[in-house]
Amino acid sequence: MLFSLGLIGLLVRRNLIVVLMSLEVMLNAAGLAFVVAGSRWQQADGQIVFLFILTMAATEVAIGLALVLQVYHQFKSLDADVLSEMRG
Amino acid sequence: MEVAFYIAAAVAIIATMLMLRDLNVVHALLYLIVSLLAVAVVFYVIGAPFMAALEVIIYAGAIVVLFVFVVMMLNLGEHAVAMEQRWLTPGIWIGPTALAGVLLGEVAYLAARGGAQMEAQMVAPKQVGIGLFGPYLIGVELASMLLLAGLVGAYHLGVRRRQRTEIRHARDTHERRVAPSSDVVLAGTDRPARTP
């Protein structure tokens, strides 16, 4: 449920910061599923994987926000549709 | 205990929905914090208190602070104070505060009862540590390399703008036939280039 909410946010919203926040929600939901499963079957593996997800989320958000700053300086906008004019 | 779990889960989902519905980034951030705290309470209830602490510290602490920094950096200017006053009108606080109050009451109730978790399903942090430095050692090393890559990447992306300014400045001074070595110190600052 939380994951699908994050996915909806990713698809619907056009503000890049809100898109990144939705990504965080999705990663959080995946981690929650891991921890609940680990708790259900009495294994520590779920919490270990949650630690890895936490690490990856922190890295991803740092890079993503740096990219958002670059985009804002280039295009003076946070609208994701503006970026579709990029030519590789 | 299951009631506590369902209440916290409902708070998480409601907060996330309100986050998506809110058009204002700062308001959405408030709801995101509440959502993360609700997930932390869920962790606490299902018997993973260490993960709950990490969730609060890293997600609700570090990551949200990063978001707040970026929102602040993108709203520089004279009107920033007025905009902030408009964002933080008293009515804004009602929604997140109500949801956070539900969570706080729940945690207070659980703490007052003593042994708060579903004890049968408790996974101790000690087990997590043993597993982390036993079979998952390679994962820990990979996580450290990922963090290093993230650090270097974020630094590279953040520093590029200043370099571009310096290059432009060097080109301008060259076009004006100024010896580039005369004002190397001024490169990258906003001070006007000296002309001979």
Interface residues (C-beta under 8 A of the other chain):
Chain A: M1 L2 L5 G6 I8 G9 V12 R13 N15 I17 V18 L20 M21 S22 E24 V25 N28 L32 V35 V36 G38 S39 R40 Q42 Q43 A44 D45 G46 Q47 I48 F50 L51 F52 L54 T55 M56 A57 A58 T59 E60 V61 A62 I63 L65 A66 L67 V68 L69 Q70 Y72 H73 L78
Chain B: A12 I13 T16 M17 M19 L20 V25 A28 L29 L32 S35 L36 V39 V42 F43 I46 G47 A48 F50 M51 L54 E55 I58 Y59 A62 I63 L66 F67 F69 V70 V71 M73 L74 M118 Q121 M122 V123 Q127 V128 I130 G131 L132 Y136 G139 A143 L146 L147 A149 G150 L151 G153 A154 L157 G158 R160 R161
